Amino acid sequence: MTLNRGRVRWQCRRALLELDLVFTRFLERHFDRLTDGQLADLDDLLLVEDHDLWGMINGSRPVENDRWKEMVELLRAG
């Protein structure tokens, strides 16, 4: 099954301002170049609650799934 890029892009909109800013930069710089596998990992990562996700991005929480590490690094890089 092919993921809908528009739906995944929409899910990058977050209620937590810090995450919204991170995802805005990420979408501008990286989103259009993601492979299908990376897009699937991002789609999975977006199911994480905002405060837990922010913790993984800012380094205060460990990345809970090895498949998410690449996405978290891209999000950190901006």
N, CA, C and O atoms as a Tinker XYZ file with bonds, in Angstrom:
   312  protein
     1  N      0.844000   -1.187000    0.000000    73     2
     2  CA     0.000000    0.000000    0.000000    64     1     3
     3  C      0.888000    1.250000    0.000000    63     2     4     5
     4  O      1.835000    1.342000    0.781000    81     3
     5  N      0.586000    2.182000   -0.856000    73     3     6
     6  CA     1.326000    3.428000   -0.932000    64     5     7
     7  C      0.671000    4.453000   -0.008000    63     6     8     9
     8  O     -0.545000    4.644000   -0.022000    81     7
     9  N      1.503000    5.097000    0.784000    73     7    10
    10  CA     0.998000    6.121000    1.700000    64     9    11
    11  C      0.658000    7.392000    0.939000    63    10    12    13
    12  O      1.307000    7.725000   -0.053000    81    11
    13  N     -0.344000    8.086000    1.402000    73    11    14
    14  CA    -0.745000    9.357000    0.829000    64    13    15
    15  C      0.142000   10.451000    1.416000    63    14    16    17
    16  O      0.031000   10.775000    2.598000    81    15
    17  N      1.016000   11.015000    0.597000    73    15    18
    18  CA     1.945000   12.044000    1.080000    64    17    19
    19  C      1.213000   13.264000    1.629000    63    18    20    21
    20  O      1.665000   13.871000    2.600000    81    19
    21  N      0.104000   13.623000    1.026000    73    19    22
    22  CA    -0.662000   14.769000    1.508000    64    21    23
    23  C     -1.193000   14.543000    2.918000    63    22    24    25
    24  O     -1.185000   15.456000    3.743000    81    23
    25  N     -1.654000   13.323000    3.193000    73    23    26
    26  CA    -2.164000   13.002000    4.529000    64    25    27
    27  C     -1.030000   13.032000    5.547000    63    26    28    29
    28  O     -1.198000   13.563000    6.644000    81    27
    29  N      0.117000   12.469000    5.194000    73    27    30
    30  CA     1.253000   12.465000    6.113000    64    29    31
    31  C      1.713000   13.905000    6.367000    63    30    32    33
    32  O      2.012000   14.273000    7.503000    81    31
    33  N      1.767000   14.705000    5.321000    73    31    34
    34  CA     2.152000   16.121000    5.472000    64    33    35
    35  C      1.187000   16.818000    6.427000    63    34    36    37
    36  O      1.620000   17.571000    7.299000    81    35
    37  N     -0.116000   16.577000    6.275000    73    35    38
    38  CA    -1.119000   17.200000    7.146000    64    37    39
    39  C     -0.905000   16.770000    8.589000    63    38    40    41
    40  O     -1.061000   17.583000    9.500000    81    39
    41  N     -0.551000   15.508000    8.816000    73    39    42
    42  CA    -0.354000   15.013000   10.179000    64    41    43
    43  C      0.883000   15.624000   10.832000    63    42    44    45
    44  O      1.041000   15.539000   12.050000    81    43
    45  N      1.743000   16.228000   10.055000    73    43    46
    46  CA     2.919000   16.906000   10.618000    64    45    47
    47  C      2.541000   18.198000   11.328000    63    46    48    49
    48  O      3.358000   18.765000   12.054000    81    47
    49  N      1.328000   18.666000   11.129000    73    47    50
    50  CA     0.856000   19.845000   11.867000    64    49    51
    51  C      0.588000   19.403000   13.301000    63    50    52    53
    52  O     -0.210000   18.495000   13.533000    81    51
    53  N      1.246000   20.037000   14.257000    73    51    54
    54  CA     1.157000   19.603000   15.645000    64    53    55
    55  C      0.633000   20.726000   16.521000    63    54    56    57
    56  O      0.777000   21.904000   16.195000    81    55
    57  N      0.023000   20.348000   17.638000    73    55    58
    58  CA    -0.531000   21.329000   18.581000    64    57    59
    59  C      0.569000   22.008000   19.397000    63    58    60    61
    60  O      0.426000   23.163000   19.798000    81    59
    61  N      1.653000   21.297000   19.638000    73    59    62
    62  CA     2.763000   21.838000   20.425000    64    61    63
    63  C      3.603000   22.750000   19.521000    63    62    64    65
    64  O      4.142000   22.302000   18.509000    81    63
    65  N      3.710000   24.026000   19.893000    73    63    66
    66  CA     4.384000   25.012000   19.050000    64    65    67
    67  C      5.794000   24.582000   18.661000    63    66    68    69
    68  O      6.183000   24.724000   17.502000    81    67
    69  N      6.561000   24.061000   19.610000    73    67    70
    70  CA     7.937000   23.654000   19.320000    64    69    71
    71  C      7.964000   22.599000   18.212000    63    70    72    73
    72  O      8.799000   22.665000   17.309000    81    71
    73  N      7.063000   21.640000   18.280000    73    71    74
    74  CA     7.001000   20.604000   17.251000    64    73    75
    75  C      6.552000   21.184000   15.923000    63    74    76    77
    76  O      7.086000   20.824000   14.874000    81    75
    77  N      5.586000   22.067000   15.959000    73    75    78
    78  CA     5.097000   22.671000   14.730000    64    77    79
    79  C      6.234000   23.396000   14.009000    63    78    80    81
    80  O      6.343000   23.319000   12.785000    81    79
    81  N      7.071000   24.095000   14.759000    73    79    82
    82  CA     8.217000   24.792000   14.159000    64    81    83
    83  C      9.223000   23.805000   13.572000    63    82    84    85
    84  O      9.732000   24.016000   12.471000    81    83
    85  N      9.507000   22.732000   14.300000    73    83    86
    86  CA    10.439000   21.701000   13.816000    64    85    87
    87  C      9.904000   21.079000   12.533000    63    86    88    89
    88  O     10.640000   20.928000   11.558000    81    87
    89  N      8.627000   20.720000   12.532000    73    87    90
    90  CA     8.050000   20.079000   11.353000    64    89    91
    91  C      7.948000   21.032000   10.171000    63    90    92    93
    92  O      8.066000   20.596000    9.026000    81    91
    93  N      7.732000   22.314000   10.416000    73    91    94
    94  CA     7.688000   23.287000    9.318000    64    93    95
    95  C      9.022000   23.297000    8.578000    63    94    96    97
    96  O      9.055000   23.242000    7.349000    81    95
    97  N     10.121000   23.367000    9.329000    73    95    98
    98  CA    11.458000   23.327000    8.702000    64    97    99
    99  C     11.694000   21.985000    8.003000    63    98   100   101
   100  O     12.196000   21.941000    6.880000    81    99
   101  N     11.332000   20.907000    8.671000    73    99   102
   102  CA    11.507000   19.570000    8.112000    64   101   103
   103  C     10.763000   19.429000    6.783000    63   102   104   105
   104  O     11.315000   18.917000    5.809000    81   103
   105  N      9.521000   19.880000    6.748000    73   103   106
   106  CA     8.720000   19.764000    5.527000    64   105   107
   107  C      9.358000   20.540000    4.379000    63   106   108   109
   108  O      9.377000   20.068000    3.242000    81   107
   109  N      9.877000   21.722000    4.674000    73   107   110
   110  CA    10.506000   22.544000    3.634000    64   109   111
   111  C     11.783000   21.908000    3.103000    63   110   112   113
   112  O     12.058000   21.971000    1.905000    81   111
   113  N     12.556000   21.300000    3.981000    73   111   114
   114  CA    13.894000   20.835000    3.597000    64   113   115
   115  C     13.977000   19.370000    3.198000    63   114   116   117
   116  O     14.811000   19.014000    2.365000    81   115
   117  N     13.143000   18.514000    3.764000    73   115   118
   118  CA    13.349000   17.072000    3.584000    64   117   119
   119  C     12.168000   16.296000    3.022000    63   118   120   121
   120  O     12.364000   15.265000    2.378000    81   119
   121  N     10.949000   16.766000    3.249000    73   119   122
   122  CA     9.776000   15.933000    3.002000    64   121   123
   123  C      9.688000   15.419000    1.568000    63   122   124   125
   124  O      9.424000   14.234000    1.359000    81   123
   125  N      9.900000   16.274000    0.589000    73   123   126
   126  CA     9.732000   15.872000   -0.811000    64   125   127
   127  C     10.767000   14.849000   -1.270000    63   126   128   129
   128  O     10.582000   14.209000   -2.305000    81   127
   129  N     11.857000   14.685000   -0.512000    73   127   130
   130  CA    12.909000   13.725000   -0.883000    64   129   131
   131  C     12.811000   12.399000   -0.127000    63   130   132   133
   132  O     13.644000   11.515000   -0.332000    81   131
   133  N     11.811000   12.246000    0.740000    73   131   134
   134  CA    11.701000   11.009000    1.519000    64   133   135
   135  C     11.370000    9.826000    0.619000    63   134   136   137
   136  O     10.552000    9.931000   -0.295000    81   135
   137  N     12.019000    8.701000    0.894000    73   135   138
   138  CA    11.685000    7.470000    0.199000    64   137   139
   139  C     10.370000    6.929000    0.769000    63   138   140   141
   140  O      9.882000    7.423000    1.785000    81   139
   141  N      9.807000    5.926000    0.119000    73   139   142
   142  CA     8.575000    5.319000    0.633000    64   141   143
   143  C      8.798000    4.719000    2.014000    63   142   144   145
   144  O      7.917000    4.796000    2.871000    81   143
   145  N      9.967000    4.121000    2.240000    73   143   146
   146  CA    10.279000    3.550000    3.548000    64   145   147
   147  C     10.380000    4.613000    4.621000    63   146   148   149
   148  O      9.870000    4.438000    5.728000    81   147
   149  N     11.037000    5.714000    4.299000    73   147   150
   150  CA    11.148000    6.824000    5.250000    64   149   151
   151  C      9.776000    7.421000    5.539000    63   150   152   153
   152  O      9.473000    7.779000    6.677000    81   151
   153  N      8.952000    7.524000    4.506000    73   151   154
   154  CA     7.606000    8.059000    4.688000    64   153   155
   155  C      6.795000    7.158000    5.617000    63   154   156   157
   156  O      6.038000    7.650000    6.454000    81   155
   157  N      6.948000    5.851000    5.475000    73   155   158
   158  CA     6.252000    4.899000    6.358000    64   157   159
   159  C      6.738000    5.058000    7.799000    63   158   160   161
   160  O      5.934000    5.027000    8.730000    81   159
   161  N      8.046000    5.227000    7.989000    73   159   162
   162  CA     8.581000    5.436000    9.337000    64   161   163
   163  C      8.052000    6.740000    9.932000    63   162   164   165
   164  O      7.699000    6.786000   11.110000    81   163
   165  N      7.996000    7.787000    9.130000    73   163   166
   166  CA     7.466000    9.061000    9.599000    64   165   167
   167  C      5.992000    8.919000    9.968000    63   166   168   169
   168  O      5.556000    9.436000   10.997000    81   167
   169  N      5.230000    8.225000    9.138000    73   167   170
   170  CA     3.806000    8.014000    9.403000    64   169   171
   171  C      3.612000    7.309000   10.741000    63   170   172   173
   172  O      2.717000    7.659000   11.510000    81   171
   173  N      4.444000    6.329000   11.011000    73   171   174
   174  CA     4.401000    5.596000   12.279000    64   173   175
   175  C      4.803000    6.506000   13.451000    63   174   176   177
   176  O      4.162000    6.490000   14.502000    81   175
   177  N      5.848000    7.283000   13.263000    73   175   178
   178  CA     6.330000    8.193000   14.306000    64   177   179
   179  C      5.274000    9.237000   14.662000    63   178   180   181
   180  O      5.180000    9.652000   15.817000    81   179
   181  N      4.491000    9.658000   13.693000    73   179   182
   182  CA     3.479000   10.686000   13.929000    64   181   183
   183  C      2.336000   10.215000   14.828000    63   182   184   185
   184  O      1.512000   11.027000   15.251000    81   183
   185  N      2.275000    8.933000   15.120000    73   183   186
   186  CA     1.260000    8.410000   16.039000    64   185   187
   187  C      1.624000    8.675000   17.497000    63   186   188   189
   188  O      0.782000    8.532000   18.384000    81   187
   189  N      2.869000    9.058000   17.745000    73   187   190
   190  CA     3.356000    9.318000   19.102000    64   189   191
   191  C      2.758000   10.631000   19.609000    63   190   192   193
   192  O      2.645000   11.599000   18.858000    81   191
   193  N      2.384000   10.657000   20.867000    73   191   194
   194  CA     1.829000   11.861000   21.510000    64   193   195
   195  C      2.865000   12.984000   21.459000    63   194   196   197
   196  O      4.068000   12.736000   21.544000    81   195
   197  N      2.385000   14.214000   21.319000    73   195   198
   198  CA     3.270000   15.365000   21.099000    64   197   199
   199  C      4.381000   15.510000   22.141000    63   198   200   201
   200  O      5.536000   15.726000   21.775000    81   199
   201  N      4.060000   15.398000   23.412000    73   199   202
   202  CA     5.091000   15.613000   24.443000    64   201   203
   203  C      6.153000   14.512000   24.408000    63   202   204   205
   204  O      7.330000   14.780000   24.651000    81   203
   205  N      5.747000   13.288000   24.110000    73   203   206
   206  CA     6.720000   12.199000   23.972000    64   205   207
   207  C      7.580000   12.403000   22.730000    63   206   208   209
   208  O      8.792000   12.191000   22.760000    81   207
   209  N      6.945000   12.813000   21.646000    73   207   210
   210  CA     7.676000   13.072000   20.409000    64   209   211
   211  C      8.668000   14.220000   20.596000    63   210   212   213
   212  O      9.809000   14.129000   20.141000    81   211
   213  N      8.249000   15.288000   21.255000    73   211   214
   214  CA     9.143000   16.411000   21.516000    64   213   215
   215  C     10.329000   15.960000   22.364000    63   214   216   217
   216  O     11.455000   16.399000   22.132000    81   215
   217  N     10.093000   15.101000   23.330000    73   215   218
   218  CA    11.177000   14.579000   24.159000    64   217   219
   219  C     12.201000   13.810000   23.343000    63   218   220   221
   220  O     13.403000   13.927000   23.581000    81   219
   221  N     11.728000   13.018000   22.374000    73   219   222
   222  CA    12.660000   12.272000   21.517000    64   221   223
   223  C     13.461000   13.229000   20.642000    63   222   224   225
   224  O     14.653000   13.016000   20.422000    81   223
   225  N     12.820000   14.279000   20.142000    73   223   226
   226  CA    13.508000   15.226000   19.265000    64   225   227
   227  C     14.513000   16.069000   20.042000    63   226   228   229
   228  O     15.615000   16.322000   19.554000    81   227
   229  N     14.145000   16.506000   21.247000    73   227   230
   230  CA    15.080000   17.356000   22.002000    64   229   231
   231  C     16.093000   16.554000   22.818000    63   230   232   233
   232  O     16.966000   17.132000   23.464000    81   231
   233  N     15.981000   15.220000   22.790000    73   231   234
   234  CA    16.967000   14.364000   23.430000    64   233   235
   235  C     16.707000   14.055000   24.893000    63   234   236   237
   236  O     17.525000   13.399000   25.538000    81   235
   237  N     15.581000   14.516000   25.429000    73   235   238
   238  CA    15.292000   14.229000   26.836000    64   237   239
   239  C     14.658000   12.851000   27.033000    63   238   240   241
   240  O     14.534000   12.381000   28.164000    81   239
   241  N     14.262000   12.210000   25.949000    73   239   242
   242  CA    13.721000   10.846000   25.976000    64   241   243
   243  C     14.453000   10.024000   24.926000    63   242   244   245
   244  O     14.847000   10.558000   23.889000    81   243
   245  N     14.641000    8.742000   25.177000    73   243   246
   246  CA    15.245000    7.909000   24.134000    64   245   247
   247  C     14.262000    7.709000   22.984000    63   246   248   249
   248  O     13.047000    7.744000   23.179000    81   247
   249  N     14.797000    7.502000   21.794000    73   247   250
   250  CA    13.950000    7.174000   20.646000    64   249   251
   251  C     13.451000    5.749000   20.864000    63   250   252   253
   252  O     14.242000    4.812000   20.979000    81   251
   253  N     12.145000    5.602000   20.918000    73   251   254
   254  CA    11.528000    4.346000   21.359000    64   253   255
   255  C     11.610000    3.211000   20.350000    63   254   256   257
   256  O     11.486000    2.046000   20.728000    81   255
   257  N     11.816000    3.521000   19.087000    73   255   258
   258  CA    11.811000    2.507000   18.043000    64   257   259
   259  C     13.016000    2.772000   17.135000    63   258   260   261
   260  O     13.207000    3.898000   16.675000    81   259
   261  N     13.817000    1.760000   16.881000    73   259   262
   262  CA    15.001000    1.943000   16.036000    64   261   263
   263  C     14.649000    2.476000   14.650000    63   262   264   265
   264  O     15.430000    3.222000   14.060000    81   263
   265  N     13.489000    2.103000   14.127000    73   263   266
   266  CA    13.072000    2.565000   12.798000    64   265   267
   267  C     12.870000    4.077000   12.764000    63   266   268   269
   268  O     12.936000    4.681000   11.694000    81   267
   269  N     12.627000    4.696000   13.913000    73   267   270
   270  CA    12.360000    6.131000   13.967000    64   269   271
   271  C     13.634000    6.969000   14.056000    63   270   272   273
   272  O     13.583000    8.183000   13.857000    81   271
   273  N     14.763000    6.350000   14.350000    73   271   274
   274  CA    15.991000    7.119000   14.617000    64   273   275
   275  C     16.384000    8.016000   13.448000    63   274   276   277
   276  O     16.780000    9.161000   13.661000    81   275
   277  N     16.283000    7.522000   12.231000    73   275   278
   278  CA    16.644000    8.337000   11.069000    64   277   279
   279  C     15.727000    9.565000   10.957000    63   278   280   281
   280  O     16.199000   10.671000   10.694000    81   279
   281  N     14.431000    9.367000   11.156000    73   279   282
   282  CA    13.486000   10.490000   11.081000    64   281   283
   283  C     13.763000   11.506000   12.191000    63   282   284   285
   284  O     13.734000   12.713000   11.953000    81   283
   285  N     14.027000   11.020000   13.387000    73   283   286
   286  CA    14.309000   11.925000   14.505000    64   285   287
   287  C     15.566000   12.738000   14.213000    63   286   288   289
   288  O     15.620000   13.927000   14.526000    81   287
   289  N     16.572000   12.112000   13.620000    73   287   290
   290  CA    17.788000   12.848000   13.251000    64   289   291
   291  C     17.493000   13.919000   12.204000    63   290   292   293
   292  O     18.017000   15.030000   12.290000    81   291
   293  N     16.662000   13.597000   11.222000    73   291   294
   294  CA    16.291000   14.598000   10.223000    64   293   295
   295  C     15.506000   15.743000   10.848000    63   294   296   297
   296  O     15.692000   16.904000   10.483000    81   295
   297  N     14.630000   15.414000   11.788000    73   295   298
   298  CA    13.864000   16.447000   12.476000    64   297   299
   299  C     14.779000   17.342000   13.316000    63   298   300   301
   300  O     14.592000   18.558000   13.368000    81   299
   301  N     15.758000   16.736000   13.966000    73   299   302
   302  CA    16.710000   17.522000   14.763000    64   301   303
   303  C     17.543000   18.432000   13.880000    63   302   304   305
   304  O     17.861000   19.559000   14.262000    81   303
   305  N     17.897000   17.944000   12.697000    73   303   306
   306  CA    18.760000   18.706000   11.776000    64   305   307
   307  C     18.019000   19.892000   11.173000    63   306   308   309
   308  O     18.629000   20.862000   10.723000    81   307
   309  N     16.702000   19.795000   11.172000    73   307   310
   310  CA    15.912000   20.903000   10.596000    64   309   311
   311  C     15.789000   20.787000    9.173000    63   310   312
   312  O     15.160000   21.632000    8.536000    81   311
